[in-house]
């Protein structure tokens, strides 16, 4: 009986180690700047233009096989805007993103993925009368570089993305990073990942 118990524990440990290697965690960081074309109008009729700030997005995921994985990310973006060309306002966006990645090409340690995502976010202004929620679907390429078997770098090329979003009943479909949200994604994000 003792031998069976020891064998079962060893089998469980080996299985858990193999299973654990399929999990990964990481995060991305982005700096972004707005333009005159990036403007939103809040419920009070104020027009917010420009927008510069940063975003962070830690995530965890699971490798489905050698070519694909799924992940969940928590997103935080913070941006400063000019309101009615008169004063500065800060917009904060907090969201959750579900993602899938599929490897379309590999060149040694460099891999190219196509990454569709489904996201939900809540955006609010520090001082005011603006609070909205957005649901979005996006498809963007990303590039990953493996530094080792378990650690790598990732860059998401949002400037090549297709985006659909619905914000308080207003929908948009565009090519590129600008989703007309108060704190939109950057054109380019960079981050890292660790496989467990």
LOBAMAR-929661 format. One line per field, with one value per residue: residue number from 1; x, y, z of N, C-alpha, C, CB in turn. Coordinates in steps of 0.05 Angstrom, whole numbers, padded with zeros to 5 digits, m for minus. Glycine has a CB too. Layout:
i: [NUM / ...]
n.c1: [X / ...]
n.c2: [Y / ...]
n.c3: [Z / ...]
ca.c1: [X / ...]
ca.c2: [Y / ...]
ca.c3: [Z / ...]
c.c1: [X / ...]
c.c2: [Y / ...]
c.c3: [Z / ...]
cb.c1: [X / ...]
cb.c2: [Y / ...]
cb.c3: [Z / ...]
END
This chain:
i: [1 / 2 / 3 / 4 / 5 / 6 / 7 / 8 / 9 / 10 / 11 / 12 / 13 / 14 / 15 / 16 / 17 / 18 / 19 / 20 / 21 / 22 / 23 / 24 / 25 / 26 / 27 / 28 / 29 / 30 / 31 / 32 / 33 / 34 / 35 / 36 / 37 / 38 / 39 / 40 / 41 / 42 / 43 / 44 / 45 / 46 / 47 / 48 / 49 / 50 / 51 / 52 / 53 / 54 / 55 / 56 / 57 / 58 / 59 / 60 / 61 / 62 / 63 / 64 / 65 / 66 / 67 / 68 / 69 / 70 / 71 / 72 / 73 / 74 / 75 / 76 / 77 / 78 / 79 / 80 / 81 / 82 / 83 / 84 / 85 / 86 / 87 / 88 / 89 / 90 / 91 / 92 / 93 / 94 / 95 / 96 / 97 / 98 / 99 / 100 / 101 / 102 / 103 / 104 / 105 / 106 / 107 / 108 / 109 / 110 / 111 / 112 / 113 / 114 / 115 / 116 / 117 / 118 / 119 / 120 / 121 / 122 / 123 / 124 / 125 / 126 / 127 / 128 / 129 / 130 / 131 / 132 / 133 / 134 / 135 / 136 / 137 / 138 / 139 / 140 / 141 / 142 / 143 / 144 / 145 / 146 / 147 / 148 / 149 / 150 / 151 / 152 / 153 / 154 / 155 / 156 / 157 / 158 / 159 / 160 / 161 / 162 / 163 / 164 / 165 / 166 / 167 / 168 / 169 / 170 / 171 / 172 / 173 / 174 / 175 / 176 / 177 / 178 / 179 / 180 / 181 / 182 / 183 / 184 / 185 / 186 / 187 / 188 / 189 / 190 / 191 / 192 / 193 / 194 / 195 / 196]
n.c1: [00017 / 00039 / 00077 / 00044 / 00019 / 00065 / 00080 / 00034 / 00036 / 00085 / 00071 / 00030 / 00059 / 00095 / 00057 / 00032 / 00075 / 00084 / 00034 / 00034 / 00073 / 00046 / 00021 / 00024 / 00049 / 00048 / 00060 / 00043 / 00064 / 00049 / 00059 / 00024 / 00001 / m00045 / m00084 / m00109 / m00150 / m00169 / m00221 / m00271 / m00339 / m00370 / m00426 / m00441 / m00434 / m00383 / m00322 / m00269 / m00202 / m00141 / m00098 / m00056 / m00017 / m00010 / m00010 / m00021 / m00020 / m00027 / m00026 / m00051 / m00045 / m00059 / m00027 / m00053 / m00036 / 00022 / 00017 / m00023 / m00057 / m00094 / m00116 / m00125 / m00132 / m00121 / m00134 / m00107 / m00112 / m00089 / m00101 / m00089 / m00128 / m00148 / m00200 / m00251 / m00214 / m00194 / m00181 / m00145 / m00161 / m00166 / m00172 / m00192 / m00186 / m00209 / m00207 / m00224 / m00196 / m00205 / m00166 / m00140 / m00088 / m00056 / m00005 / 00025 / 00072 / 00140 / 00207 / 00261 / 00277 / 00239 / 00171 / 00108 / 00044 / m00028 / m00078 / m00138 / m00184 / m00231 / m00262 / m00280 / m00292 / m00289 / m00295 / m00277 / m00279 / m00235 / m00254 / m00307 / m00369 / m00372 / m00378 / m00371 / m00384 / m00351 / m00353 / m00313 / m00284 / m00226 / m00174 / m00107 / m00039 / 00017 / 00085 / 00131 / 00189 / 00231 / 00270 / 00289 / 00271 / 00229 / 00221 / 00204 / 00197 / 00145 / 00110 / 00057 / 00024 / m00014 / m00026 / m00037 / m00085 / m00154 / m00213 / m00274 / m00322 / m00369 / m00398 / m00437 / m00482 / m00463 / m00431 / m00369 / m00325 / m00260 / m00195 / m00135 / m00106 / m00137 / m00194 / m00233 / m00244 / m00240 / m00189 / m00151 / m00122 / m00052 / m00012 / 00028 / 00050 / 00092 / 00120 / 00129 / 00135 / 00127 / 00134 / 00106]
n.c2: [m00024 / 00024 / 00033 / 00041 / 00089 / 00124 / 00121 / 00143 / 00196 / 00213 / 00209 / 00247 / 00294 / 00297 / 00303 / 00351 / 00387 / 00386 / 00405 / 00455 / 00482 / 00500 / 00546 / 00618 / 00684 / 00755 / 00822 / 00886 / 00951 / 01017 / 01080 / 01136 / 01185 / 01236 / 01266 / 01321 / 01297 / 01260 / 01261 / 01269 / 01275 / 01292 / 01277 / 01326 / 01360 / 01379 / 01382 / 01339 / 01340 / 01318 / 01283 / 01248 / 01198 / 01139 / 01067 / 01005 / 00934 / 00878 / 00806 / 00738 / 00671 / 00612 / 00560 / 00530 / 00495 / 00483 / 00525 / 00561 / 00602 / 00624 / 00681 / 00726 / 00794 / 00850 / 00917 / 00982 / 01049 / 01116 / 01182 / 01249 / 01304 / 01361 / 01404 / 01433 / 01467 / 01496 / 01478 / 01427 / 01357 / 01294 / 01228 / 01163 / 01095 / 01030 / 00962 / 00895 / 00844 / 00791 / 00745 / 00713 / 00679 / 00663 / 00629 / 00650 / 00651 / 00632 / 00646 / 00622 / 00645 / 00685 / 00700 / 00709 / 00729 / 00727 / 00762 / 00761 / 00797 / 00806 / 00857 / 00894 / 00957 / 01011 / 01079 / 01140 / 01210 / 01251 / 01298 / 01298 / 01298 / 01251 / 01186 / 01125 / 01062 / 01012 / 00963 / 00920 / 00892 / 00867 / 00856 / 00843 / 00842 / 00811 / 00809 / 00764 / 00751 / 00701 / 00698 / 00658 / 00589 / 00599 / 00654 / 00716 / 00770 / 00815 / 00849 / 00888 / 00906 / 00953 / 00992 / 00966 / 00943 / 00918 / 00945 / 00942 / 00976 / 00990 / 01042 / 01064 / 01058 / 01081 / 01060 / 01039 / 01024 / 01014 / 01019 / 01012 / 01042 / 01080 / 01082 / 01117 / 01121 / 01149 / 01140 / 01113 / 01053 / 01047 / 01058 / 01022 / 00972 / 00946 / 00890 / 00835 / 00763 / 00705 / 00637 / 00586]
n.c3: [00000 / 00016 / m00025 / m00069 / m00054 / m00052 / m00106 / m00130 / m00110 / m00132 / m00187 / m00189 / m00176 / m00220 / m00261 / m00245 / m00250 / m00305 / m00322 / m00298 / m00327 / m00371 / m00357 / m00358 / m00342 / m00344 / m00368 / m00396 / m00418 / m00435 / m00468 / m00490 / m00537 / m00554 / m00607 / m00647 / m00674 / m00640 / m00600 / m00550 / m00529 / m00470 / m00425 / m00406 / m00448 / m00456 / m00493 / m00501 / m00519 / m00550 / m00508 / m00470 / m00439 / m00399 / m00397 / m00363 / m00361 / m00330 / m00338 / m00340 / m00366 / m00406 / m00440 / m00495 / m00535 / m00577 / m00613 / m00596 / m00546 / m00488 / m00450 / m00394 / m00377 / m00335 / m00343 / m00338 / m00353 / m00358 / m00373 / m00394 / m00413 / m00453 / m00438 / m00473 / m00496 / m00453 / m00399 / m00362 / m00356 / m00324 / m00346 / m00328 / m00341 / m00329 / m00339 / m00365 / m00403 / m00447 / m00481 / m00541 / m00573 / m00634 / m00665 / m00723 / m00751 / m00744 / m00729 / m00710 / m00646 / m00651 / m00657 / m00692 / m00678 / m00685 / m00653 / m00627 / m00585 / m00531 / m00496 / m00436 / m00408 / m00361 / m00359 / m00329 / m00309 / m00271 / m00247 / m00258 / m00294 / m00324 / m00342 / m00368 / m00400 / m00439 / m00489 / m00527 / m00587 / m00615 / m00662 / m00668 / m00690 / m00657 / m00635 / m00610 / m00572 / m00552 / m00497 / m00466 / m00450 / m00416 / m00409 / m00441 / m00488 / m00509 / m00561 / m00579 / m00637 / m00644 / m00681 / m00727 / m00721 / m00721 / m00698 / m00662 / m00626 / m00574 / m00541 / m00493 / m00528 / m00575 / m00632 / m00663 / m00717 / m00733 / m00765 / m00734 / m00673 / m00645 / m00608 / m00596 / m00543 / m00476 / m00454 / m00494 / m00524 / m00534 / m00594 / m00597 / m00555 / m00504 / m00470 / m00423 / m00412 / m00371 / m00370 / m00331]
ca.c1: [00000 / 00057 / 00089 / 00024 / 00016 / 00088 / 00078 / 00013 / 00046 / 00105 / 00057 / 00016 / 00080 / 00104 / 00035 / 00028 / 00096 / 00078 / 00011 / 00041 / 00089 / 00028 / 00012 / 00044 / 00040 / 00064 / 00048 / 00051 / 00065 / 00047 / 00057 / 00009 / m00005 / m00069 / m00082 / m00134 / m00171 / m00179 / m00238 / m00296 / m00357 / m00383 / m00455 / m00445 / m00429 / m00355 / m00306 / m00242 / m00184 / m00113 / m00097 / m00031 / m00016 / 00003 / m00027 / m00008 / m00038 / m00017 / m00043 / m00044 / m00056 / m00055 / m00020 / m00070 / m00018 / 00046 / 00011 / m00043 / m00061 / m00116 / m00107 / m00142 / m00116 / m00133 / m00122 / m00109 / m00101 / m00093 / m00094 / m00096 / m00141 / m00156 / m00229 / m00261 / m00190 / m00192 / m00168 / m00137 / m00177 / m00154 / m00190 / m00182 / m00200 / m00203 / m00221 / m00217 / m00194 / m00201 / m00151 / m00132 / m00066 / m00050 / 00021 / 00023 / 00099 / 00162 / 00234 / 00278 / 00264 / 00219 / 00145 / 00088 / 00017 / m00052 / m00089 / m00165 / m00191 / m00257 / m00256 / m00299 / m00278 / m00304 / m00279 / m00289 / m00263 / m00228 / m00269 / m00333 / m00395 / m00368 / m00374 / m00382 / m00373 / m00346 / m00347 / m00299 / m00272 / m00203 / m00155 / m00082 / m00015 / 00038 / 00110 / 00143 / 00217 / 00237 / 00296 / 00296 / 00248 / 00207 / 00219 / 00205 / 00187 / 00122 / 00103 / 00031 / 00024 / m00042 / m00031 / m00046 / m00108 / m00182 / m00228 / m00302 / m00329 / m00395 / m00396 / m00463 / m00499 / m00449 / m00412 / m00350 / m00307 / m00238 / m00169 / m00115 / m00109 / m00156 / m00220 / m00250 / m00249 / m00226 / m00161 / m00149 / m00097 / m00030 / m00007 / 00049 / 00055 / 00114 / 00118 / 00144 / 00119 / 00142 / 00120 / 00110]
ca.c2: [00000 / 00047 / 00036 / 00053 / 00117 / 00138 / 00122 / 00162 / 00223 / 00220 / 00214 / 00273 / 00315 / 00300 / 00314 / 00379 / 00402 / 00389 / 00422 / 00482 / 00495 / 00511 / 00572 / 00640 / 00710 / 00777 / 00849 / 00905 / 00979 / 01034 / 01109 / 01144 / 01213 / 01240 / 01286 / 01336 / 01279 / 01244 / 01278 / 01257 / 01295 / 01279 / 01282 / 01355 / 01376 / 01387 / 01368 / 01333 / 01335 / 01310 / 01259 / 01234 / 01184 / 01113 / 01044 / 00980 / 00912 / 00851 / 00784 / 00710 / 00656 / 00583 / 00551 / 00508 / 00477 / 00497 / 00548 / 00579 / 00605 / 00642 / 00697 / 00747 / 00816 / 00873 / 00940 / 01009 / 01070 / 01142 / 01202 / 01277 / 01317 / 01389 / 01406 / 01458 / 01484 / 01514 / 01467 / 01399 / 01338 / 01267 / 01206 / 01137 / 01072 / 01005 / 00942 / 00867 / 00835 / 00763 / 00744 / 00688 / 00684 / 00641 / 00633 / 00648 / 00648 / 00631 / 00648 / 00618 / 00655 / 00706 / 00690 / 00728 / 00719 / 00743 / 00762 / 00773 / 00801 / 00816 / 00873 / 00911 / 00977 / 01033 / 01104 / 01163 / 01234 / 01257 / 01320 / 01306 / 01287 / 01233 / 01159 / 01108 / 01035 / 01005 / 00935 / 00921 / 00868 / 00876 / 00836 / 00857 / 00825 / 00817 / 00796 / 00754 / 00742 / 00684 / 00702 / 00631 / 00571 / 00608 / 00683 / 00728 / 00797 / 00816 / 00876 / 00888 / 00926 / 00962 / 01009 / 00949 / 00928 / 00923 / 00949 / 00948 / 00982 / 01002 / 01058 / 01077 / 01058 / 01090 / 01040 / 01047 / 01003 / 01028 / 01007 / 01027 / 01041 / 01100 / 01071 / 01139 / 01120 / 01171 / 01132 / 01091 / 01038 / 01059 / 01046 / 01001 / 00966 / 00927 / 00877 / 00811 / 00741 / 00684 / 00611 / 00571]
ca.c3: [00000 / 00018 / m00051 / m00086 / m00046 / m00061 / m00135 / m00136 / m00103 / m00153 / m00212 / m00186 / m00177 / m00247 / m00277 / m00238 / m00261 / m00334 / m00325 / m00289 / m00348 / m00390 / m00348 / m00361 / m00332 / m00356 / m00367 / m00417 / m00410 / m00459 / m00467 / m00513 / m00540 / m00571 / m00629 / m00650 / m00684 / m00618 / m00584 / m00540 / m00517 / m00448 / m00422 / m00401 / m00472 / m00458 / m00513 / m00492 / m00541 / m00544 / m00491 / m00468 / m00414 / m00398 / m00391 / m00354 / m00364 / m00322 / m00348 / m00337 / m00388 / m00408 / m00467 / m00504 / m00550 / m00585 / m00630 / m00587 / m00518 / m00479 / m00428 / m00383 / m00368 / m00322 / m00356 / m00325 / m00370 / m00346 / m00394 / m00389 / m00436 / m00452 / m00439 / m00486 / m00500 / m00430 / m00375 / m00363 / m00341 / m00323 / m00350 / m00319 / m00353 / m00317 / m00355 / m00365 / m00430 / m00453 / m00506 / m00553 / m00591 / m00652 / m00678 / m00752 / m00762 / m00724 / m00741 / m00687 / m00622 / m00658 / m00666 / m00698 / m00670 / m00689 / m00626 / m00623 / m00557 / m00523 / m00472 / m00424 / m00392 / m00349 / m00361 / m00314 / m00306 / m00243 / m00236 / m00268 / m00301 / m00346 / m00333 / m00389 / m00403 / m00467 / m00496 / m00552 / m00600 / m00629 / m00673 / m00673 / m00690 / m00637 / m00639 / m00585 / m00574 / m00529 / m00485 / m00457 / m00452 / m00399 / m00408 / m00467 / m00492 / m00528 / m00571 / m00593 / m00658 / m00645 / m00704 / m00749 / m00710 / m00729 / m00673 / m00660 / m00598 / m00568 / m00517 / m00487 / m00551 / m00599 / m00641 / m00683 / m00728 / m00746 / m00768 / m00718 / m00644 / m00633 / m00605 / m00587 / m00514 / m00462 / m00450 / m00513 / m00525 / m00549 / m00620 / m00593 / m00527 / m00500 / m00444 / m00420 / m00403 / m00358 / m00370 / m00306]
c.c1: [00017 / 00070 / 00069 / 00020 / 00040 / 00088 / 00057 / 00022 / 00067 / 00091 / 00042 / 00036 / 00090 / 00082 / 00030 / 00050 / 00092 / 00055 / 00018 / 00057 / 00071 / 00017 / 00033 / 00031 / 00058 / 00050 / 00058 / 00050 / 00064 / 00047 / 00042 / 00004 / m00028 / m00063 / m00108 / m00157 / m00183 / m00195 / m00262 / m00313 / m00372 / m00412 / m00461 / m00440 / m00400 / m00340 / m00278 / m00225 / m00156 / m00113 / m00070 / m00030 / m00002 / m00018 / m00010 / m00029 / m00025 / m00037 / m00033 / m00057 / m00049 / m00049 / m00037 / m00055 / 00006 / 00041 / m00010 / m00045 / m00085 / m00106 / m00129 / m00124 / m00133 / m00119 / m00128 / m00096 / m00108 / m00084 / m00104 / m00106 / m00145 / m00186 / m00236 / m00238 / m00185 / m00177 / m00162 / m00156 / m00163 / m00176 / m00176 / m00199 / m00191 / m00219 / m00210 / m00217 / m00189 / m00188 / m00145 / m00109 / m00061 / m00024 / 00019 / 00050 / 00119 / 00189 / 00254 / 00264 / 00242 / 00194 / 00126 / 00061 / m00004 / m00068 / m00116 / m00170 / m00220 / m00253 / m00280 / m00284 / m00297 / m00286 / m00293 / m00269 / m00259 / m00247 / m00299 / m00355 / m00393 / m00362 / m00387 / m00369 / m00371 / m00342 / m00334 / m00288 / m00249 / m00187 / m00130 / m00059 / 00003 / 00062 / 00122 / 00171 / 00224 / 00266 / 00307 / 00271 / 00224 / 00203 / 00221 / 00194 / 00164 / 00117 / 00077 / 00030 / m00004 / m00047 / m00039 / m00071 / m00135 / m00197 / m00257 / m00307 / m00357 / m00393 / m00423 / m00481 / m00486 / m00429 / m00393 / m00334 / m00285 / m00214 / m00149 / m00123 / m00130 / m00184 / m00241 / m00258 / m00232 / m00196 / m00156 / m00123 / m00076 / m00026 / 00012 / 00052 / 00077 / 00112 / 00135 / 00125 / 00138 / 00124 / 00126 / 00110]
c.c2: [00025 / 00053 / 00049 / 00082 / 00134 / 00142 / 00143 / 00191 / 00231 / 00225 / 00241 / 00296 / 00319 / 00312 / 00343 / 00396 / 00406 / 00407 / 00451 / 00497 / 00508 / 00538 / 00593 / 00665 / 00731 / 00803 / 00866 / 00933 / 00995 / 01063 / 01117 / 01174 / 01217 / 01261 / 01301 / 01318 / 01262 / 01262 / 01263 / 01279 / 01281 / 01288 / 01312 / 01372 / 01386 / 01370 / 01365 / 01326 / 01328 / 01284 / 01247 / 01221 / 01157 / 01091 / 01021 / 00958 / 00885 / 00830 / 00757 / 00694 / 00627 / 00576 / 00527 / 00487 / 00494 / 00522 / 00568 / 00580 / 00624 / 00657 / 00716 / 00769 / 00837 / 00898 / 00966 / 01029 / 01097 / 01163 / 01230 / 01289 / 01347 / 01391 / 01434 / 01478 / 01503 / 01503 / 01437 / 01381 / 01311 / 01246 / 01180 / 01115 / 01046 / 00984 / 00914 / 00859 / 00805 / 00761 / 00715 / 00695 / 00659 / 00647 / 00629 / 00645 / 00647 / 00630 / 00646 / 00627 / 00676 / 00693 / 00712 / 00715 / 00738 / 00740 / 00776 / 00776 / 00811 / 00831 / 00888 / 00931 / 00998 / 01057 / 01126 / 01186 / 01240 / 01278 / 01320 / 01288 / 01267 / 01205 / 01141 / 01081 / 01028 / 00975 / 00936 / 00894 / 00879 / 00852 / 00852 / 00837 / 00831 / 00800 / 00789 / 00745 / 00727 / 00689 / 00675 / 00613 / 00583 / 00638 / 00695 / 00757 / 00796 / 00845 / 00873 / 00911 / 00936 / 00980 / 00993 / 00933 / 00936 / 00924 / 00955 / 00954 / 00994 / 01016 / 01072 / 01079 / 01068 / 01069 / 01051 / 01023 / 01018 / 01010 / 01024 / 01028 / 01059 / 01088 / 01092 / 01137 / 01142 / 01164 / 01108 / 01077 / 01052 / 01045 / 01022 / 00997 / 00945 / 00915 / 00852 / 00788 / 00721 / 00659 / 00597 / 00541]
c.c3: [00000 / m00010 / m00071 / m00080 / m00055 / m00092 / m00144 / m00132 / m00125 / m00180 / m00211 / m00188 / m00205 / m00265 / m00271 / m00249 / m00291 / m00339 / m00319 / m00311 / m00369 / m00382 / m00353 / m00349 / m00344 / m00352 / m00389 / m00406 / m00436 / m00452 / m00492 / m00512 / m00559 / m00592 / m00630 / m00660 / m00663 / m00599 / m00575 / m00529 / m00495 / m00445 / m00417 / m00425 / m00475 / m00478 / m00502 / m00516 / m00531 / m00529 / m00492 / m00440 / m00416 / m00392 / m00382 / m00356 / m00356 / m00332 / m00340 / m00360 / m00387 / m00436 / m00474 / m00519 / m00559 / m00602 / m00619 / m00556 / m00513 / m00455 / m00418 / m00371 / m00354 / m00333 / m00340 / m00344 / m00356 / m00367 / m00385 / m00415 / m00431 / m00456 / m00451 / m00491 / m00477 / m00407 / m00379 / m00346 / m00344 / m00327 / m00341 / m00331 / m00339 / m00332 / m00352 / m00395 / m00431 / m00480 / m00515 / m00572 / m00608 / m00667 / m00708 / m00766 / m00740 / m00739 / m00718 / m00662 / m00626 / m00669 / m00671 / m00693 / m00681 / m00663 / m00625 / m00592 / m00554 / m00497 / m00462 / m00407 / m00382 / m00348 / m00345 / m00314 / m00277 / m00231 / m00243 / m00274 / m00324 / m00335 / m00354 / m00389 / m00433 / m00469 / m00523 / m00561 / m00617 / m00640 / m00680 / m00674 / m00666 / m00644 / m00612 / m00591 / m00549 / m00521 / m00475 / m00460 / m00437 / m00399 / m00436 / m00466 / m00512 / m00535 / m00586 / m00612 / m00663 / m00669 / m00729 / m00741 / m00724 / m00702 / m00678 / m00631 / m00597 / m00541 / m00514 / m00511 / m00576 / m00607 / m00662 / m00692 / m00742 / m00748 / m00753 / m00689 / m00632 / m00632 / m00596 / m00558 / m00501 / m00459 / m00468 / m00511 / m00541 / m00576 / m00618 / m00563 / m00525 / m00472 / m00443 / m00412 / m00390 / m00359 / m00344 / m00311]
cb.c1: [m00019 / 00079 / 00099 / m00003 / 00014 / 00114 / 00072 / m00012 / 00059 / 00125 / 00037 / 00001 / 00103 / 00112 / 00009 / 00027 / 00123 / 00073 / m00012 / 00057 / 00107 / 00005 / 00004 / 00051 / 00041 / 00070 / 00053 / 00034 / 00090 / 00022 / 00085 / m00017 / 00019 / m00092 / m00075 / m00130 / m00159 / m00156 / m00246 / m00291 / m00377 / m00368 / m00466 / m00428 / m00447 / m00341 / m00306 / m00243 / m00183 / m00099 / m00118 / m00006 / m00044 / 00026 / m00044 / 00004 / m00049 / m00013 / m00046 / m00054 / m00046 / m00080 / 00011 / m00093 / m00033 / 00064 / 00000 / m00070 / m00036 / m00142 / m00083 / m00162 / m00102 / m00131 / m00134 / m00096 / m00114 / m00077 / m00108 / m00071 / m00169 / m00140 / m00242 / m00282 / m00193 / m00220 / m00184 / m00108 / m00206 / m00138 / m00199 / m00181 / m00196 / m00209 / m00220 / m00237 / m00171 / m00228 / m00126 / m00156 / m00040 / m00073 / 00042 / 00008 / 00105 / 00160 / 00238 / 00305 / 00285 / 00231 / 00133 / 00090 / 00015 / m00069 / m00070 / m00187 / m00172 / m00279 / m00234 / m00320 / m00256 / m00315 / m00274 / m00296 / m00276 / m00200 / m00258 / m00328 / m00414 / m00346 / m00386 / m00379 / m00390 / m00322 / m00372 / m00276 / m00292 / m00185 / m00167 / m00076 / 00000 / 00028 / 00130 / 00126 / 00236 / 00233 / 00296 / 00306 / 00255 / 00213 / 00241 / 00189 / 00209 / 00096 / 00125 / 00007 / 00036 / m00049 / m00005 / m00024 / m00110 / m00194 / m00215 / m00320 / m00309 / m00418 / m00373 / m00458 / m00523 / m00436 / m00427 / m00331 / m00323 / m00231 / m00162 / m00113 / m00083 / m00155 / m00220 / m00274 / m00241 / m00238 / m00154 / m00153 / m00103 / m00004 / 00005 / 00075 / 00030 / 00142 / 00090 / 00166 / 00103 / 00150 / 00128 / 00088]
cb.c2: [00000 / 00042 / 00009 / 00037 / 00119 / 00123 / 00095 / 00156 / 00223 / 00197 / 00191 / 00274 / 00309 / 00272 / 00299 / 00382 / 00389 / 00362 / 00412 / 00482 / 00474 / 00492 / 00572 / 00644 / 00710 / 00772 / 00862 / 00902 / 00986 / 01027 / 01123 / 01129 / 01229 / 01249 / 01273 / 01359 / 01262 / 01229 / 01304 / 01235 / 01306 / 01285 / 01266 / 01364 / 01399 / 01385 / 01383 / 01309 / 01360 / 01332 / 01239 / 01254 / 01179 / 01113 / 01036 / 00983 / 00910 / 00849 / 00786 / 00699 / 00667 / 00568 / 00543 / 00519 / 00464 / 00479 / 00537 / 00572 / 00617 / 00626 / 00714 / 00735 / 00830 / 00872 / 00943 / 01009 / 01070 / 01145 / 01194 / 01294 / 01304 / 01406 / 01402 / 01471 / 01500 / 01522 / 01472 / 01396 / 01336 / 01262 / 01204 / 01136 / 01070 / 01005 / 00949 / 00849 / 00850 / 00747 / 00759 / 00674 / 00692 / 00635 / 00613 / 00672 / 00670 / 00605 / 00675 / 00632 / 00667 / 00726 / 00670 / 00738 / 00716 / 00733 / 00775 / 00755 / 00822 / 00793 / 00893 / 00895 / 00990 / 01025 / 01112 / 01154 / 01258 / 01267 / 01345 / 01319 / 01310 / 01243 / 01153 / 01122 / 01014 / 01020 / 00916 / 00940 / 00851 / 00894 / 00821 / 00877 / 00828 / 00811 / 00815 / 00731 / 00767 / 00654 / 00723 / 00631 / 00544 / 00599 / 00695 / 00712 / 00817 / 00803 / 00888 / 00888 / 00915 / 00977 / 01025 / 00929 / 00932 / 00901 / 00972 / 00924 / 01001 / 00980 / 01079 / 01105 / 01073 / 01118 / 01016 / 01069 / 00984 / 01053 / 01003 / 01055 / 01048 / 01126 / 01048 / 01141 / 01093 / 01176 / 01125 / 01102 / 01010 / 01058 / 01067 / 01010 / 00955 / 00940 / 00871 / 00815 / 00729 / 00691 / 00594 / 00578]
cb.c3: [00024 / 00039 / m00063 / m00083 / m00015 / m00053 / m00147 / m00120 / m00075 / m00156 / m00217 / m00159 / m00158 / m00258 / m00271 / m00207 / m00256 / m00346 / m00307 / m00264 / m00360 / m00395 / m00318 / m00390 / m00300 / m00385 / m00340 / m00442 / m00393 / m00475 / m00464 / m00516 / m00550 / m00554 / m00656 / m00669 / m00706 / m00603 / m00599 / m00519 / m00539 / m00421 / m00399 / m00379 / m00473 / m00430 / m00540 / m00472 / m00560 / m00528 / m00500 / m00472 / m00403 / m00377 / m00416 / m00326 / m00393 / m00291 / m00378 / m00309 / m00414 / m00397 / m00468 / m00522 / m00574 / m00602 / m00656 / m00598 / m00504 / m00472 / m00436 / m00360 / m00393 / m00290 / m00385 / m00297 / m00398 / m00319 / m00421 / m00379 / m00441 / m00473 / m00411 / m00469 / m00526 / m00421 / m00350 / m00354 / m00353 / m00298 / m00380 / m00288 / m00384 / m00286 / m00384 / m00348 / m00445 / m00452 / m00503 / m00568 / m00576 / m00671 / m00666 / m00764 / m00783 / m00706 / m00757 / m00690 / m00604 / m00678 / m00645 / m00728 / m00640 / m00715 / m00606 / m00636 / m00544 / m00520 / m00478 / m00406 / m00408 / m00320 / m00390 / m00285 / m00321 / m00241 / m00246 / m00288 / m00309 / m00366 / m00304 / m00416 / m00388 / m00479 / m00496 / m00551 / m00617 / m00612 / m00698 / m00650 / m00716 / m00609 / m00655 / m00573 / m00578 / m00537 / m00463 / m00427 / m00441 / m00372 / m00389 / m00487 / m00502 / m00514 / m00589 / m00572 / m00684 / m00620 / m00710 / m00756 / m00680 / m00748 / m00658 / m00671 / m00586 / m00568 / m00519 / m00475 / m00545 / m00594 / m00653 / m00672 / m00747 / m00729 / m00798 / m00729 / m00632 / m00649 / m00586 / m00605 / m00502 / m00436 / m00420 / m00541 / m00537 / m00533 / m00639 / m00607 / m00512 / m00505 / m00437 / m00398 / m00425 / m00329 / m00395 / m00286]
END
